[in-house]
Amino acid sequence: MVYGELGRDALKWATESVFGLKQSQIPARVVISPFRIEVFFDDFFTVLKEYGASHQETKTGFMVETKDQRVLFCRGAIGASMFADIGHVLCNSRNVEEVIFIGTGGGISQDVKTADINVPSSCLRLDKVLEIMLPPEAPAKADPDLAKEVQGLVGEEVKGLEIGLHDDLHATVPFLLCETKPFLVDLLNRGVLSVDMELSVLYALANHFQKKAVGIIRIEDLPLQGLPIWKTREEKLTLKGKVHTGILRAVLRFVLGD
């Protein structure tokens, strides 16, 4: 069996192995994060109840349903390499039409602060993990209509929190410790606002397999401003919780309807 070609048997095995679901159970809309959903959104179950949505636990997250809609909230993986495997299976899934990515990243622009949100229209592909499959020039872009709608909903939900909402260039790097100061300054000079280790992988795969995708990045640390991740975890926790709740409400409004 040639695994990378993901023929019918390989895709069946991979879907059940990764998600614990059959191909027919994967819905048209998927929300994916490098982190556990119930950890990223600490009020996940409370907000679901407000929407009258039920949930069933899966291997990597939750299948969320209302009378009319069904969406899979799932954990991907931290890091471009492991996320690529999961993203590849997801974007090969016949039922999938739209994927919303939710994660965190470092802010490198002077115009961004911790707890801001970036909904990138495109990514620089610095992750290096897809080069066998996709050439470096293959695009890594959000679907413009999906991005516009999701960004509008996020903006409504975080209004009044005094955070910035951006739609600027994003870069995905292969590993955390490659982020040296000269490297980040070079990205800054190329117009990059934020960096992470997963998003461009999803964008590139979604573009290749003709799926719609958009990413929502909540800024965590500000390395060029001297605010590293281990300090930001202790700062503004209440604000970050409110931002996450706003993101969750916006996503649920999109996938389940107002």
N, C-alpha and C positions, 0 to 999 in steps of 0.2 A: 504494500500500500504506500503510495506516495502522499505523505501527509499534507505537504504544502499545497497540493492541488485541490484539497478539500472536496473531493468527489462525494457522492451521496453518503456512502458508508463512513468516510472520515468526518464529514460535517456532522452526521448524526452522533458519532462518538464524541467529537469535540464539544458539541453543544451540551450534551448530557454531562460530560466531564467538567466543563467550566461552570455552567449555570444550573446543572441539576434538572434541566427541562428538556422536553422534546422540542424538535424544530417547530412543530405545529403550535406549541405553547408560547413561543416568543411573539410578543405583540408588535404592532406597528410602531409604537412609541416606546423608547427606552431612555431612562435617565441613568447615567453612569458616573461614578466618582472613584478616584483612587482609594477613597476611605470608606469605612463602613457607614452606610446610610444613617443608621440610628445614632452614630457618634457625630458625624458631621452636622446632622440636624438633631439636637438633643430634645427637641419638642416634636419630633416626627409624628409620633402616634397621636399626640394631642391635636395637631393641626389636621391630620387625616380625619379625625372624628368630626371636626368642624365642617369638613366637606362631605360628611356622610359617606366616606369611603371605607371599605373593608380592606384588609390586607391578609395575605397568606405568605408565610416565610418560605423563601427558596434557599438554595445552597449559598447564594452570594448576596441576598437581599430580600426584597419583598415584591410580590405581585399585588398591585393596588387596583381596586375595582370599584366602580359605581354601577348603577343600573345600565348606563350607556357607554362607559369607557373602561379601558383596561390599559395599564402601563406597568412596565417592569422597572423598579428602582434596584440597581445592582452595584456592587463593588467591583471595580476593575482590579488594578494593581498599581503599586507605587513604582515608578521608574519606567522609562520608555520601552525597554526590552520586554519586560513581563506584560506591560499594558498592550504592546503590539500583538501578542498572541491572542489576548482576549478581544481586542478591537477587531482583529482579523476575522475571528469567528463571528462576532456580532455583525460586521458589515457584510459577511457572506450569507447571513440569515435572510431567507427569501421574504419573510413577513415584515422585516424591519424597514421602515420608511424614514423615520426621524430619530435622531439621537441628540440628547442634551447632555453635555459634559458639565460637571460641577466640581471645582477643585480650588486649590489655593496656589499662590505664586509669589515670587519676589517682585517688588516694585523698584525699578531703577531710574525712572524719570523723576525730575524734580517736581513735576506736576502731580505726583501721586503720593498718597499717604496710606498708612496701614488701615485696613478695613474698607478701603475703596474697592470698587468692582470694575473689572475690565471684561467686556464682551467682545473679544477680538474678531475683526473681520477677516484677518489672515494671520498666518504664522510663518516665521522663519524656521525652516527644517534643519535643525542642528542636532537632531536626536541620533542620526546615523543608523538606525536599526532597520530601516526599510529599503536600503539601497540595493539589495539583491532583487527585490520585487518591483520597486518604483525608482526611476531615476531621480537624482537630486532636484531637478527642475520641475518635477511633478507638483502641482499646486496643493496647498494646504489652506483652504479657505472655508469660511462659514457660508452656509446658504444665506444669501442676502435677505430674503423675505422672512425666513425663520429667525434670523438674528435681529431684524428690525422689530418683529412682534415680541420676541422674548425680552429684548432690551427695554421696550416700552413698558411691559408688564413689571419688570424688575424695578424700573424707575418709579413707577407708581407705588410699589410696595415699600421702597426704602426712602420715599420722600419724607423729609423732616429729620432724617438721621444725620444730616450734615456730613455726608460722605460724597466722594466724587464717583460719577458713573462714566466710564470711558468705553470707546470702541476702537482702540489703537492697536498697533502692531505688537504681536506677542512672539516670543521665541521659546522653543522647547530644547533643552539641553540633555545630554546623555546621562549625567550624574551630578549630584549636588556639589561635590568638591572641585568640579571643573570651573566653578564660578569665581575665577580670580578677578582682581580689580581691573587689570588691563582688558580682560575679556569682556567684562560687563560695561566698561567705558566704551569699548568698540561697539557693543550692541546699542548703547545709549546714543552714540553718534550716528547709528543707522536708523534711528527713529523708534527703537523698541521701548515699550512702556513696561512690560512685565515678562517674567520667565517662569517656566515650570519644567516638569520632566515627562509630560504625557500628551498634552493637547494636540500638538502638530501631528502626532501619530494618528489620532482619531480623524482629524481633518483630512489628512492625505488619504487614508483608507476610505473614508466616506466619499471623497471626491472620486476616487478610482472606481468604487463599486456603485456610484450614482445614488448614494444616500444623502439625505439632508442632515446637516449637523451644525451645532452651535455650542460654544463653550462659555461658561460663566466662571471667571476667575476672581476670587476674593483675595485681595492683597494681604499677605501675611507679614513678611519682613521687608526691610528697606536696606539692603546690604551696603549700597554706596553712601547712604546717609548715616551709617554706623548703628543701625537698629537690626541686629541679627535675630534669627528665629527664636533662639532660646530666651531672649528678652521679651519679644512680642507675645509670647505665650502667656506672659504674666500681665500684659498690658491690655487695657480696653476690652476685657473679656465680656462685659455686659453689652458693649456696643457690637462686638463681633457676633454675639448670640442673636441680637436683634437683626443684624444684617443677614445671618443665615436663615432666620425665620422669614424675613422678607423675600429672600431668594426662593425658599420652599413654597411660600404662598403664590409667588409669581409662576413658578413651574407648574404647580397644581392647577392654577387658573388656566394655564395653556393646555395641559394634557387632559384635564377633566372638564374644562369649561367653567365659566363664572357661576 
